[in-house]
């Protein structure tokens, strides 16, 4: 897998700015990181929606809506 996949669950890990700064010193961001990070996050939001219910729907839909806007631009 790709090292960026680790960030798919960062929304529930509570990592702060110092963590990310240190991480990216070791593993520099690659072009398009933010877009891929959102896709990795979407996977986990959809999985949590499937497992635990509607509490994760709005987060998943927000990412989906962002990608629809990008594709329609």
mmCIF file as Biopython writes it, N, C-alpha, C and O atoms, coordinates in Angstrom:
data_model
#
loop_
_atom_site.group_PDB
_atom_site.id
_atom_site.type_symbol
_atom_site.label_atom_id
_atom_site.label_alt_id
_atom_site.label_comp_id
_atom_site.label_asym_id
_atom_site.label_entity_id
_atom_site.label_seq_id
_atom_site.pdbx_PDB_ins_code
_atom_site.Cartn_x
_atom_site.Cartn_y
_atom_site.Cartn_z
_atom_site.occupancy
_atom_site.B_iso_or_equiv
_atom_site.auth_seq_id
_atom_site.auth_asym_id
_atom_site.pdbx_PDB_model_num
ATOM 1   N N  . UNK A ? 1  ? 0.804   -1.180 0.000   1.0 0.0 1  A 1 
ATOM 2   C CA . UNK A ? 1  ? 0.000   0.000  0.000   1.0 0.0 1  A 1 
ATOM 3   C C  . UNK A ? 1  ? 0.857   1.259  0.000   1.0 0.0 1  A 1 
ATOM 4   O O  . UNK A ? 1  ? 2.078   1.202  0.147   1.0 0.0 1  A 1 
ATOM 5   N N  . UNK A ? 2  ? 0.221   2.340  -0.160  1.0 0.0 2  A 1 
ATOM 6   C CA . UNK A ? 2  ? 0.876   3.647  -0.218  1.0 0.0 2  A 1 
ATOM 7   C C  . UNK A ? 2  ? 0.889   4.264  1.173   1.0 0.0 2  A 1 
ATOM 8   O O  . UNK A ? 2  ? -0.079  4.133  1.922   1.0 0.0 2  A 1 
ATOM 9   N N  . UNK A ? 3  ? 1.983   4.935  1.522   1.0 0.0 3  A 1 
ATOM 10  C CA . UNK A ? 3  ? 2.087   5.526  2.858   1.0 0.0 3  A 1 
ATOM 11  C C  . UNK A ? 3  ? 0.962   6.519  3.147   1.0 0.0 3  A 1 
ATOM 12  O O  . UNK A ? 3  ? 0.587   6.697  4.306   1.0 0.0 3  A 1 
ATOM 13  N N  . UNK A ? 4  ? 0.419   7.165  2.120   1.0 0.0 4  A 1 
ATOM 14  C CA . UNK A ? 4  ? -0.647  8.142  2.347   1.0 0.0 4  A 1 
ATOM 15  C C  . UNK A ? 4  ? -1.938  7.492  2.833   1.0 0.0 4  A 1 
ATOM 16  O O  . UNK A ? 4  ? -2.786  8.166  3.418   1.0 0.0 4  A 1 
ATOM 17  N N  . UNK A ? 5  ? -2.098  6.206  2.602   1.0 0.0 5  A 1 
ATOM 18  C CA . UNK A ? 5  ? -3.314  5.524  3.050   1.0 0.0 5  A 1 
ATOM 19  C C  . UNK A ? 5  ? -3.461  5.604  4.562   1.0 0.0 5  A 1 
ATOM 20  O O  . UNK A ? 5  ? -4.569  5.509  5.089   1.0 0.0 5  A 1 
ATOM 21  N N  . UNK A ? 6  ? -2.341  5.781  5.260   1.0 0.0 6  A 1 
ATOM 22  C CA . UNK A ? 6  ? -2.380  5.913  6.715   1.0 0.0 6  A 1 
ATOM 23  C C  . UNK A ? 6  ? -3.251  7.083  7.159   1.0 0.0 6  A 1 
ATOM 24  O O  . UNK A ? 6  ? -3.818  7.055  8.251   1.0 0.0 6  A 1 
ATOM 25  N N  . UNK A ? 7  ? -3.359  8.106  6.323   1.0 0.0 7  A 1 
ATOM 26  C CA . UNK A ? 7  ? -4.106  9.300  6.699   1.0 0.0 7  A 1 
ATOM 27  C C  . UNK A ? 7  ? -5.608  9.130  6.533   1.0 0.0 7  A 1 
ATOM 28  O O  . UNK A ? 7  ? -6.373  10.015 6.915   1.0 0.0 7  A 1 
ATOM 29  N N  . UNK A ? 8  ? -6.040  8.016  5.975   1.0 0.0 8  A 1 
ATOM 30  C CA . UNK A ? 8  ? -7.463  7.776  5.817   1.0 0.0 8  A 1 
ATOM 31  C C  . UNK A ? 8  ? -8.220  7.743  7.128   1.0 0.0 8  A 1 
ATOM 32  O O  . UNK A ? 8  ? -9.407  8.066  7.173   1.0 0.0 8  A 1 
ATOM 33  N N  . UNK A ? 9  ? -7.543  7.355  8.192   1.0 0.0 9  A 1 
ATOM 34  C CA . UNK A ? 9  ? -8.180  7.295  9.509   1.0 0.0 9  A 1 
ATOM 35  C C  . UNK A ? 9  ? -7.723  8.425  10.422  1.0 0.0 9  A 1 
ATOM 36  O O  . UNK A ? 9  ? -8.012  8.405  11.618  1.0 0.0 9  A 1 
ATOM 37  N N  . UNK A ? 10 ? -7.023  9.395  9.884   1.0 0.0 10 A 1 
ATOM 38  C CA . UNK A ? 10 ? -6.495  10.476 10.725  1.0 0.0 10 A 1 
ATOM 39  C C  . UNK A ? 10 ? -7.599  11.293 11.383  1.0 0.0 10 A 1 
ATOM 40  O O  . UNK A ? 10 ? -7.362  11.921 12.415  1.0 0.0 10 A 1 
ATOM 41  N N  . UNK A ? 11 ? -8.793  11.297 10.813  1.0 0.0 11 A 1 
ATOM 42  C CA . UNK A ? 11 ? -9.900  12.061 11.377  1.0 0.0 11 A 1 
ATOM 43  C C  . UNK A ? 11 ? -10.325 11.524 12.743  1.0 0.0 11 A 1 
ATOM 44  O O  . UNK A ? 11 ? -10.959 12.244 13.514  1.0 0.0 11 A 1 
ATOM 45  N N  . UNK A ? 12 ? -9.992  10.293 13.047  1.0 0.0 12 A 1 
ATOM 46  C CA . UNK A ? 12 ? -10.385 9.781  14.366  1.0 0.0 12 A 1 
ATOM 47  C C  . UNK A ? 12 ? -9.184  9.558  15.281  1.0 0.0 12 A 1 
ATOM 48  O O  . UNK A ? 12 ? -9.339  9.034  16.384  1.0 0.0 12 A 1 
ATOM 49  N N  . UNK A ? 13 ? -7.991  9.949  14.839  1.0 0.0 13 A 1 
ATOM 50  C CA . UNK A ? 13 ? -6.788  9.705  15.635  1.0 0.0 13 A 1 
ATOM 51  C C  . UNK A ? 13 ? -6.384  10.905 16.484  1.0 0.0 13 A 1 
ATOM 52  O O  . UNK A ? 13 ? -5.666  10.740 17.471  1.0 0.0 13 A 1 
ATOM 53  N N  . UNK A ? 14 ? -6.824  12.098 16.128  1.0 0.0 14 A 1 
ATOM 54  C CA . UNK A ? 14 ? -6.517  13.282 16.914  1.0 0.0 14 A 1 
ATOM 55  C C  . UNK A ? 14 ? -5.085  13.776 16.809  1.0 0.0 14 A 1 
ATOM 56  O O  . UNK A ? 14 ? -4.581  14.414 17.733  1.0 0.0 14 A 1 
ATOM 57  N N  . UNK A ? 15 ? -4.423  13.490 15.693  1.0 0.0 15 A 1 
ATOM 58  C CA . UNK A ? 15 ? -3.064  13.993 15.506  1.0 0.0 15 A 1 
ATOM 59  C C  . UNK A ? 15 ? -3.090  15.499 15.300  1.0 0.0 15 A 1 
ATOM 60  O O  . UNK A ? 15 ? -3.988  16.026 14.643  1.0 0.0 15 A 1 
ATOM 61  N N  . UNK A ? 16 ? -2.117  16.184 15.856  1.0 0.0 16 A 1 
ATOM 62  C CA . UNK A ? 16 ? -2.033  17.633 15.722  1.0 0.0 16 A 1 
ATOM 63  C C  . UNK A ? 16 ? -0.964  18.055 14.732  1.0 0.0 16 A 1 
ATOM 64  O O  . UNK A ? 16 ? -0.311  17.224 14.101  1.0 0.0 16 A 1 
ATOM 65  N N  . UNK A ? 17 ? -0.802  19.357 14.612  1.0 0.0 17 A 1 
ATOM 66  C CA . UNK A ? 17 ? 0.159   19.938 13.685  1.0 0.0 17 A 1 
ATOM 67  C C  . UNK A ? 17 ? 1.577   19.421 13.834  1.0 0.0 17 A 1 
ATOM 68  O O  . UNK A ? 17 ? 2.218   19.132 12.824  1.0 0.0 17 A 1 
ATOM 69  N N  . UNK A ? 18 ? 2.103   19.291 15.063  1.0 0.0 18 A 1 
ATOM 70  C CA . UNK A ? 18 ? 3.476   18.793 15.216  1.0 0.0 18 A 1 
ATOM 71  C C  . UNK A ? 18 ? 3.669   17.388 14.627  1.0 0.0 18 A 1 
ATOM 72  O O  . UNK A ? 18 ? 4.726   17.087 14.073  1.0 0.0 18 A 1 
ATOM 73  N N  . UNK A ? 19 ? 2.657   16.538 14.748  1.0 0.0 19 A 1 
ATOM 74  C CA . UNK A ? 19 ? 2.760   15.203 14.166  1.0 0.0 19 A 1 
ATOM 75  C C  . UNK A ? 19 ? 2.931   15.288 12.656  1.0 0.0 19 A 1 
ATOM 76  O O  . UNK A ? 19 ? 3.831   14.675 12.083  1.0 0.0 19 A 1 
ATOM 77  N N  . UNK A ? 20 ? 2.040   16.067 12.015  1.0 0.0 20 A 1 
ATOM 78  C CA . UNK A ? 20 ? 2.089   16.155 10.559  1.0 0.0 20 A 1 
ATOM 79  C C  . UNK A ? 20 ? 3.383   16.806 10.075  1.0 0.0 20 A 1 
ATOM 80  O O  . UNK A ? 20 ? 3.950   16.374 9.072   1.0 0.0 20 A 1 
ATOM 81  N N  . UNK A ? 21 ? 3.849   17.823 10.763  1.0 0.0 21 A 1 
ATOM 82  C CA . UNK A ? 21 ? 5.110   18.469 10.386  1.0 0.0 21 A 1 
ATOM 83  C C  . UNK A ? 21 ? 6.256   17.469 10.432  1.0 0.0 21 A 1 
ATOM 84  O O  . UNK A ? 21 ? 7.067   17.404 9.509   1.0 0.0 21 A 1 
ATOM 85  N N  . UNK A ? 22 ? 6.321   16.703 11.491  1.0 0.0 22 A 1 
ATOM 86  C CA . UNK A ? 22 ? 7.385   15.704 11.625  1.0 0.0 22 A 1 
ATOM 87  C C  . UNK A ? 22 ? 7.245   14.602 10.585  1.0 0.0 22 A 1 
ATOM 88  O O  . UNK A ? 22 ? 8.236   14.160 10.004  1.0 0.0 22 A 1 
ATOM 89  N N  . UNK A ? 23 ? 6.018   14.162 10.352  1.0 0.0 23 A 1 
ATOM 90  C CA . UNK A ? 23 ? 5.781   13.101 9.373   1.0 0.0 23 A 1 
ATOM 91  C C  . UNK A ? 23 ? 6.261   13.531 7.994   1.0 0.0 23 A 1 
ATOM 92  O O  . UNK A ? 23 ? 6.943   12.778 7.300   1.0 0.0 23 A 1 
ATOM 93  N N  . UNK A ? 24 ? 5.896   14.755 7.604   1.0 0.0 24 A 1 
ATOM 94  C CA . UNK A ? 24 ? 6.236   15.203 6.259   1.0 0.0 24 A 1 
ATOM 95  C C  . UNK A ? 24 ? 7.707   15.577 6.115   1.0 0.0 24 A 1 
ATOM 96  O O  . UNK A ? 24 ? 8.191   15.742 4.995   1.0 0.0 24 A 1 
ATOM 97  N N  . UNK A ? 25 ? 8.418   15.712 7.216   1.0 0.0 25 A 1 
ATOM 98  C CA . UNK A ? 25 ? 9.870   15.851 7.122   1.0 0.0 25 A 1 
ATOM 99  C C  . UNK A ? 25 ? 10.491  14.530 6.689   1.0 0.0 25 A 1 
ATOM 100 O O  . UNK A ? 25 ? 11.470  14.512 5.942   1.0 0.0 25 A 1 
ATOM 101 N N  . UNK A ? 26 ? 9.925   13.435 7.155   1.0 0.0 26 A 1 
ATOM 102 C CA . UNK A ? 26 ? 10.437  12.104 6.823   1.0 0.0 26 A 1 
ATOM 103 C C  . UNK A ? 26 ? 9.885   11.631 5.483   1.0 0.0 26 A 1 
ATOM 104 O O  . UNK A ? 26 ? 10.625  11.087 4.663   1.0 0.0 26 A 1 
ATOM 105 N N  . UNK A ? 27 ? 8.592   11.833 5.258   1.0 0.0 27 A 1 
ATOM 106 C CA . UNK A ? 27 ? 7.907   11.415 4.029   1.0 0.0 27 A 1 
ATOM 107 C C  . UNK A ? 27 ? 7.275   12.654 3.398   1.0 0.0 27 A 1 
ATOM 108 O O  . UNK A ? 27 ? 6.120   12.969 3.684   1.0 0.0 27 A 1 
ATOM 109 N N  . UNK A ? 28 ? 8.017   13.362 2.542   1.0 0.0 28 A 1 
ATOM 110 C CA . UNK A ? 28 ? 7.486   14.602 1.966   1.0 0.0 28 A 1 
ATOM 111 C C  . UNK A ? 28 ? 6.172   14.373 1.206   1.0 0.0 28 A 1 
ATOM 112 O O  . UNK A ? 28 ? 5.957   13.329 0.591   1.0 0.0 28 A 1 
ATOM 113 N N  . UNK A ? 29 ? 5.305   15.388 1.273   1.0 0.0 29 A 1 
ATOM 114 C CA . UNK A ? 29 ? 4.044   15.341 0.532   1.0 0.0 29 A 1 
ATOM 115 C C  . UNK A ? 29 ? 4.338   15.235 -0.957  1.0 0.0 29 A 1 
ATOM 116 O O  . UNK A ? 29 ? 5.246   15.882 -1.478  1.0 0.0 29 A 1 
ATOM 117 N N  . UNK A ? 30 ? 3.557   14.412 -1.621  1.0 0.0 30 A 1 
ATOM 118 C CA . UNK A ? 30 ? 3.617   14.301 -3.069  1.0 0.0 30 A 1 
ATOM 119 C C  . UNK A ? 30 ? 2.496   15.154 -3.665  1.0 0.0 30 A 1 
ATOM 120 O O  . UNK A ? 30 ? 1.485   15.411 -3.012  1.0 0.0 30 A 1 
ATOM 121 N N  . UNK A ? 31 ? 2.687   15.582 -4.898  1.0 0.0 31 A 1 
ATOM 122 C CA . UNK A ? 31 ? 1.671   16.391 -5.568  1.0 0.0 31 A 1 
ATOM 123 C C  . UNK A ? 31 ? 0.330   15.653 -5.560  1.0 0.0 31 A 1 
ATOM 124 O O  . UNK A ? 31 ? 0.269   14.454 -5.836  1.0 0.0 31 A 1 
ATOM 125 N N  . UNK A ? 32 ? -0.730  16.373 -5.245  1.0 0.0 32 A 1 
ATOM 126 C CA . UNK A ? 32 ? -2.073  15.810 -5.212  1.0 0.0 32 A 1 
ATOM 127 C C  . UNK A ? 32 ? -2.432  15.112 -3.910  1.0 0.0 32 A 1 
ATOM 128 O O  . UNK A ? 32 ? -3.458  14.438 -3.821  1.0 0.0 32 A 1 
ATOM 129 N N  . UNK A ? 33 ? -1.582  15.275 -2.900  1.0 0.0 33 A 1 
ATOM 130 C CA . UNK A ? 33 ? -1.801  14.593 -1.616  1.0 0.0 33 A 1 
ATOM 131 C C  . UNK A ? 33 ? -3.194  14.852 -1.054  1.0 0.0 33 A 1 
ATOM 132 O O  . UNK A ? 33 ? -3.877  13.916 -0.638  1.0 0.0 33 A 1 
ATOM 133 N N  . UNK A ? 34 ? -3.624  16.116 -1.036  1.0 0.0 34 A 1 
ATOM 134 C CA . UNK A ? 34 ? -4.905  16.450 -0.409  1.0 0.0 34 A 1 
ATOM 135 C C  . UNK A ? 34 ? -6.071  15.726 -1.076  1.0 0.0 34 A 1 
ATOM 136 O O  . UNK A ? 34 ? -6.993  15.272 -0.399  1.0 0.0 34 A 1 
ATOM 137 N N  . UNK A ? 35 ? -6.030  15.617 -2.399  1.0 0.0 35 A 1 
ATOM 138 C CA . UNK A ? 35 ? -7.112  14.925 -3.105  1.0 0.0 35 A 1 
ATOM 139 C C  . UNK A ? 35 ? -7.107  13.437 -2.783  1.0 0.0 35 A 1 
ATOM 140 O O  . UNK A ? 35 ? -8.161  12.844 -2.552  1.0 0.0 35 A 1 
ATOM 141 N N  . UNK A ? 36 ? -5.931  12.836 -2.767  1.0 0.0 36 A 1 
ATOM 142 C CA . UNK A ? 36 ? -5.856  11.413 -2.439  1.0 0.0 36 A 1 
ATOM 143 C C  . UNK A ? 36 ? -6.216  11.169 -0.977  1.0 0.0 36 A 1 
ATOM 144 O O  . UNK A ? 36 ? -6.876  10.179 -0.661  1.0 0.0 36 A 1 
ATOM 145 N N  . UNK A ? 37 ? -5.797  12.048 -0.096  1.0 0.0 37 A 1 
ATOM 146 C CA . UNK A ? 37 ? -6.132  11.905 1.324   1.0 0.0 37 A 1 
ATOM 147 C C  . UNK A ? 37 ? -7.648  11.857 1.501   1.0 0.0 37 A 1 
ATOM 148 O O  . UNK A ? 37 ? -8.164  11.046 2.270   1.0 0.0 37 A 1 
ATOM 149 N N  . UNK A ? 38 ? -8.352  12.722 0.791   1.0 0.0 38 A 1 
ATOM 150 C CA . UNK A ? 38 ? -9.810  12.739 0.902   1.0 0.0 38 A 1 
ATOM 151 C C  . UNK A ? 38 ? -10.422 11.426 0.418   1.0 0.0 38 A 1 
ATOM 152 O O  . UNK A ? 38 ? -11.402 10.951 0.993   1.0 0.0 38 A 1 
ATOM 153 N N  . UNK A ? 39 ? -9.852  10.838 -0.633  1.0 0.0 39 A 1 
ATOM 154 C CA . UNK A ? 39 ? -10.369 9.547  -1.099  1.0 0.0 39 A 1 
ATOM 155 C C  . UNK A ? 39 ? -10.117 8.447  -0.076  1.0 0.0 39 A 1 
ATOM 156 O O  . UNK A ? 39 ? -10.978 7.599  0.157   1.0 0.0 39 A 1 
ATOM 157 N N  . UNK A ? 40 ? -8.941  8.464  0.531   1.0 0.0 40 A 1 
ATOM 158 C CA . UNK A ? 40 ? -8.666  7.487  1.590   1.0 0.0 40 A 1 
ATOM 159 C C  . UNK A ? 40 ? -9.627  7.683  2.759   1.0 0.0 40 A 1 
ATOM 160 O O  . UNK A ? 40 ? -10.099 6.708  3.343   1.0 0.0 40 A 1 
ATOM 161 N N  . UNK A ? 41 ? -9.915  8.921  3.097   1.0 0.0 41 A 1 
ATOM 162 C CA . UNK A ? 41 ? -10.863 9.206  4.178   1.0 0.0 41 A 1 
ATOM 163 C C  . UNK A ? 41 ? -12.264 8.741  3.802   1.0 0.0 41 A 1 
ATOM 164 O O  . UNK A ? 41 ? -12.986 8.184  4.629   1.0 0.0 41 A 1 
ATOM 165 N N  . UNK A ? 42 ? -12.644 8.975  2.537   1.0 0.0 42 A 1 
ATOM 166 C CA . UNK A ? 42 ? -13.970 8.576  2.081   1.0 0.0 42 A 1 
ATOM 167 C C  . UNK A ? 42 ? -14.180 7.076  2.269   1.0 0.0 42 A 1 
ATOM 168 O O  . UNK A ? 42 ? -15.241 6.641  2.715   1.0 0.0 42 A 1 
ATOM 169 N N  . UNK A ? 43 ? -13.172 6.301  1.929   1.0 0.0 43 A 1 
ATOM 170 C CA . UNK A ? 43 ? -13.276 4.849  2.110   1.0 0.0 43 A 1 
ATOM 171 C C  . UNK A ? 43 ? -13.671 4.516  3.552   1.0 0.0 43 A 1 
ATOM 172 O O  . UNK A ? 43 ? -14.584 3.722  3.777   1.0 0.0 43 A 1 
ATOM 173 N N  . UNK A ? 44 ? -12.997 5.111  4.510   1.0 0.0 44 A 1 
ATOM 174 C CA . UNK A ? 44 ? -13.262 4.797  5.916   1.0 0.0 44 A 1 
ATOM 175 C C  . UNK A ? 44 ? -14.590 5.378  6.404   1.0 0.0 44 A 1 
ATOM 176 O O  . UNK A ? 44 ? -15.270 4.762  7.224   1.0 0.0 44 A 1 
ATOM 177 N N  . UNK A ? 45 ? -14.964 6.563  5.903   1.0 0.0 45 A 1 
ATOM 178 C CA . UNK A ? 45 ? -16.286 7.100  6.261   1.0 0.0 45 A 1 
ATOM 179 C C  . UNK A ? 45 ? -17.398 6.182  5.751   1.0 0.0 45 A 1 
ATOM 180 O O  . UNK A ? 45 ? -18.365 5.913  6.464   1.0 0.0 45 A 1 
ATOM 181 N N  . UNK A ? 46 ? -17.253 5.704  4.512   1.0 0.0 46 A 1 
ATOM 182 C CA . UNK A ? 46 ? -18.272 4.800  3.972   1.0 0.0 46 A 1 
ATOM 183 C C  . UNK A ? 46 ? -18.300 3.483  4.746   1.0 0.0 46 A 1 
ATOM 184 O O  . UNK A ? 46 ? -19.371 2.932  5.000   1.0 0.0 46 A 1 
ATOM 185 N N  . UNK A ? 47 ? -17.138 2.986  5.114   1.0 0.0 47 A 1 
ATOM 186 C CA . UNK A ? 47 ? -17.074 1.759  5.900   1.0 0.0 47 A 1 
ATOM 187 C C  . UNK A ? 47 ? -17.750 1.954  7.261   1.0 0.0 47 A 1 
ATOM 188 O O  . UNK A ? 47 ? -18.515 1.097  7.704   1.0 0.0 47 A 1 
ATOM 189 N N  . UNK A ? 48 ? -17.468 3.075  7.919   1.0 0.0 48 A 1 
ATOM 190 C CA . UNK A ? 48 ? -18.098 3.348  9.212   1.0 0.0 48 A 1 
ATOM 191 C C  . UNK A ? 48 ? -19.606 3.560  9.054   1.0 0.0 48 A 1 
ATOM 192 O O  . UNK A ? 48 ? -20.386 3.152  9.915   1.0 0.0 48 A 1 
ATOM 193 N N  . UNK A ? 49 ? -20.008 4.191  7.969   1.0 0.0 49 A 1 
ATOM 194 C CA . UNK A ? 49 ? -21.437 4.363  7.691   1.0 0.0 49 A 1 
ATOM 195 C C  . UNK A ? 49 ? -22.106 2.995  7.567   1.0 0.0 49 A 1 
ATOM 196 O O  . UNK A ? 49 ? -23.185 2.771  8.114   1.0 0.0 49 A 1 
ATOM 197 N N  . UNK A ? 50 ? -21.462 2.098  6.853   1.0 0.0 50 A 1 
ATOM 198 C CA . UNK A ? 50 ? -21.985 0.748  6.678   1.0 0.0 50 A 1 
ATOM 199 C C  . UNK A ? 50 ? -22.053 -0.006 8.009   1.0 0.0 50 A 1 
ATOM 200 O O  . UNK A ? 50 ? -23.029 -0.704 8.283   1.0 0.0 50 A 1 
ATOM 201 N N  . UNK A ? 51 ? -21.029 0.135  8.821   1.0 0.0 51 A 1 
ATOM 202 C CA . UNK A ? 51 ? -20.960 -0.614 10.076  1.0 0.0 51 A 1 
ATOM 203 C C  . UNK A ? 51 ? -21.777 -0.002 11.211  1.0 0.0 51 A 1 
ATOM 204 O O  . UNK A ? 51 ? -22.407 -0.718 11.990  1.0 0.0 51 A 1 
ATOM 205 N N  . UNK A ? 52 ? -21.760 1.338  11.299  1.0 0.0 52 A 1 
ATOM 206 C CA . UNK A ? 52 ? -22.284 1.993  12.497  1.0 0.0 52 A 1 
ATOM 207 C C  . UNK A ? 52 ? -23.474 2.919  12.255  1.0 0.0 52 A 1 
ATOM 208 O O  . UNK A ? 52 ? -24.092 3.392  13.209  1.0 0.0 52 A 1 
ATOM 209 N N  . UNK A ? 53 ? -23.797 3.181  10.999  1.0 0.0 53 A 1 
ATOM 210 C CA . UNK A ? 53 ? -24.993 3.957  10.733  1.0 0.0 53 A 1 
ATOM 211 C C  . UNK A ? 53 ? -24.768 5.386  10.281  1.0 0.0 53 A 1 
ATOM 212 O O  . UNK A ? 53 ? -23.663 5.791  9.921   1.0 0.0 53 A 1 
ATOM 213 N N  . UNK A ? 54 ? -25.855 6.127  10.315  1.0 0.0 54 A 1 
ATOM 214 C CA . UNK A ? 54 ? -25.962 7.415  9.636   1.0 0.0 54 A 1 
ATOM 215 C C  . UNK A ? 54 ? -25.076 8.519  10.186  1.0 0.0 54 A 1 
ATOM 216 O O  . UNK A ? 54 ? -24.968 9.571  9.556   1.0 0.0 54 A 1 
ATOM 217 N N  . UNK A ? 55 ? -24.448 8.329  11.315  1.0 0.0 55 A 1 
ATOM 218 C CA . UNK A ? 55 ? -23.589 9.370  11.869  1.0 0.0 55 A 1 
ATOM 219 C C  . UNK A ? 55 ? -22.413 9.735  10.980  1.0 0.0 55 A 1 
ATOM 220 O O  . UNK A ? 55 ? -21.820 10.801 11.144  1.0 0.0 55 A 1 
ATOM 221 N N  . UNK A ? 56 ? -22.073 8.872  10.051  1.0 0.0 56 A 1 
ATOM 222 C CA . UNK A ? 56 ? -20.925 9.109  9.170   1.0 0.0 56 A 1 
ATOM 223 C C  . UNK A ? 56 ? -21.342 9.542  7.767   1.0 0.0 56 A 1 
ATOM 224 O O  . UNK A ? 56 ? -20.493 9.835  6.925   1.0 0.0 56 A 1 
ATOM 225 N N  . UNK A ? 57 ? -22.641 9.579  7.520   1.0 0.0 57 A 1 
ATOM 226 C CA . UNK A ? 57 ? -23.144 9.890  6.180   1.0 0.0 57 A 1 
ATOM 227 C C  . UNK A ? 57 ? -22.747 11.282 5.718   1.0 0.0 57 A 1 
ATOM 228 O O  . UNK A ? 57 ? -22.267 11.437 4.594   1.0 0.0 57 A 1 
ATOM 229 N N  . UNK A ? 58 ? -22.930 12.294 6.546   1.0 0.0 58 A 1 
ATOM 230 C CA . UNK A ? 58 ? -22.678 13.670 6.102   1.0 0.0 58 A 1 
ATOM 231 C C  . UNK A ? 58 ? -21.207 13.888 5.764   1.0 0.0 58 A 1 
ATOM 232 O O  . UNK A ? 58 ? -20.900 14.626 4.828   1.0 0.0 58 A 1 
ATOM 233 N N  . UNK A ? 59 ? -20.299 13.271 6.496   1.0 0.0 59 A 1 
ATOM 234 C CA . UNK A ? 59 ? -18.875 13.405 6.178   1.0 0.0 59 A 1 
ATOM 235 C C  . UNK A ? 59 ? -18.561 12.756 4.837   1.0 0.0 59 A 1 
ATOM 236 O O  . UNK A ? 59 ? -17.820 13.316 4.029   1.0 0.0 59 A 1 
ATOM 237 N N  . UNK A ? 60 ? -19.124 11.578 4.603   1.0 0.0 60 A 1 
ATOM 238 C CA . UNK A ? 60 ? -18.918 10.904 3.320   1.0 0.0 60 A 1 
ATOM 239 C C  . UNK A ? 60 ? -19.514 11.728 2.184   1.0 0.0 60 A 1 
ATOM 240 O O  . UNK A ? 60 ? -18.878 11.904 1.145   1.0 0.0 60 A 1 
ATOM 241 N N  . UNK A ? 61 ? -20.719 12.227 2.373   1.0 0.0 61 A 1 
ATOM 242 C CA . UNK A ? 61 ? -21.377 13.005 1.321   1.0 0.0 61 A 1 
ATOM 243 C C  . UNK A ? 61 ? -20.635 14.297 1.026   1.0 0.0 61 A 1 
ATOM 244 O O  . UNK A ? 61 ? -20.613 14.740 -0.122  1.0 0.0 61 A 1 
ATOM 245 N N  . UNK A ? 62 ? -20.040 14.901 2.013   1.0 0.0 62 A 1 
ATOM 246 C CA . UNK A ? 62 ? -19.270 16.126 1.801   1.0 0.0 62 A 1 
ATOM 247 C C  . UNK A ? 62 ? -18.097 15.871 0.857   1.0 0.0 62 A 1 
ATOM 248 O O  . UNK A ? 62 ? -17.846 16.661 -0.053  1.0 0.0 62 A 1 
ATOM 249 N N  . UNK A ? 63 ? -17.384 14.777 1.072   1.0 0.0 63 A 1 
ATOM 250 C CA . UNK A ? 63 ? -16.263 14.437 0.192   1.0 0.0 63 A 1 
ATOM 251 C C  . UNK A ? 63 ? -16.773 14.095 -1.202  1.0 0.0 63 A 1 
ATOM 252 O O  . UNK A ? 63 ? -16.193 14.530 -2.197  1.0 0.0 63 A 1 
ATOM 253 N N  . UNK A ? 64 ? -17.843 13.326 -1.282  1.0 0.0 64 A 1 
ATOM 254 C CA . UNK A ? 64 ? -18.420 12.975 -2.585  1.0 0.0 64 A 1 
ATOM 255 C C  . UNK A ? 64 ? -18.846 14.236 -3.329  1.0 0.0 64 A 1 
ATOM 256 O O  . UNK A ? 64 ? -18.568 14.371 -4.521  1.0 0.0 64 A 1 
ATOM 257 N N  . UNK A ? 65 ? -19.512 15.156 -2.647  1.0 0.0 65 A 1 
ATOM 258 C CA . UNK A ? 65 ? -19.939 16.409 -3.280  1.0 0.0 65 A 1 
ATOM 259 C C  . UNK A ? 65 ? -18.750 17.212 -3.788  1.0 0.0 65 A 1 
ATOM 260 O O  . UNK A ? 65 ? -18.816 17.800 -4.867  1.0 0.0 65 A 1 
ATOM 261 N N  . UNK A ? 66 ? -17.662 17.243 -3.019  1.0 0.0 66 A 1 
ATOM 262 C CA . UNK A ? 66 ? -16.454 17.945 -3.471  1.0 0.0 66 A 1 
ATOM 263 C C  . UNK A ? 66 ? -15.925 17.342 -4.764  1.0 0.0 66 A 1 
ATOM 264 O O  . UNK A ? 66 ? -15.543 18.074 -5.677  1.0 0.0 66 A 1 
ATOM 265 N N  . UNK A ? 67 ? -15.900 16.024 -4.851  1.0 0.0 67 A 1 
ATOM 266 C CA . UNK A ? 67 ? -15.402 15.378 -6.065  1.0 0.0 67 A 1 
ATOM 267 C C  . UNK A ? 67 ? -16.340 15.585 -7.243  1.0 0.0 67 A 1 
ATOM 268 O O  . UNK A ? 67 ? -15.880 15.716 -8.377  1.0 0.0 67 A 1 
ATOM 269 N N  . UNK A ? 68 ? -17.630 15.616 -7.001  1.0 0.0 68 A 1 
ATOM 270 C CA . UNK A ? 68 ? -18.578 15.899 -8.088  1.0 0.0 68 A 1 
ATOM 271 C C  . UNK A ? 68 ? -18.338 17.305 -8.625  1.0 0.0 68 A 1 
ATOM 272 O O  . UNK A ? 68 ? -18.353 17.514 -9.838  1.0 0.0 68 A 1 
ATOM 273 N N  . UNK A ? 69 ? -18.116 18.280 -7.729  1.0 0.0 69 A 1 
ATOM 274 C CA . UNK A ? 69 ? -17.827 19.652 -8.175  1.0 0.0 69 A 1 
ATOM 275 C C  . UNK A ? 69 ? -16.541 19.697 -9.001  1.0 0.0 69 A 1 
ATOM 276 O O  . UNK A ? 69 ? -16.485 20.376 -10.026 1.0 0.0 69 A 1 
ATOM 277 N N  . UNK A ? 70 ? -15.515 18.981 -8.560  1.0 0.0 70 A 1 
ATOM 278 C CA . UNK A ? 70 ? -14.243 18.954 -9.296  1.0 0.0 70 A 1 
ATOM 279 C C  . UNK A ? 70 ? -14.448 18.346 -10.677 1.0 0.0 70 A 1 
ATOM 280 O O  . UNK A ? 70 ? -13.939 18.872 -11.667 1.0 0.0 70 A 1 
ATOM 281 N N  . UNK A ? 71 ? -15.185 17.252 -10.752 1.0 0.0 71 A 1 
ATOM 282 C CA . UNK A ? 71 ? -15.402 16.579 -12.034 1.0 0.0 71 A 1 
ATOM 283 C C  . UNK A ? 71 ? -16.257 17.407 -12.982 1.0 0.0 71 A 1 
ATOM 284 O O  . UNK A ? 71 ? -16.102 17.311 -14.199 1.0 0.0 71 A 1 
ATOM 285 N N  . UNK A ? 72 ? -17.154 18.216 -12.441 1.0 0.0 72 A 1 
ATOM 286 C CA . UNK A ? 72 ? -18.027 19.035 -13.282 1.0 0.0 72 A 1 
ATOM 287 C C  . UNK A ? 72 ? -17.423 20.381 -13.647 1.0 0.0 72 A 1 
ATOM 288 O O  . UNK A ? 72 ? -18.009 21.126 -14.433 1.0 0.0 72 A 1 
ATOM 289 N N  . UNK A ? 73 ? -16.275 20.701 -13.097 1.0 0.0 73 A 1 
ATOM 290 C CA . UNK A ? 73 ? -15.643 22.010 -13.363 1.0 0.0 73 A 1 
ATOM 291 C C  . UNK A ? 73 ? -15.031 22.054 -14.752 1.0 0.0 73 A 1 
ATOM 292 O O  . UNK A ? 73 ? -14.461 23.072 -15.144 1.0 0.0 73 A 1 
#
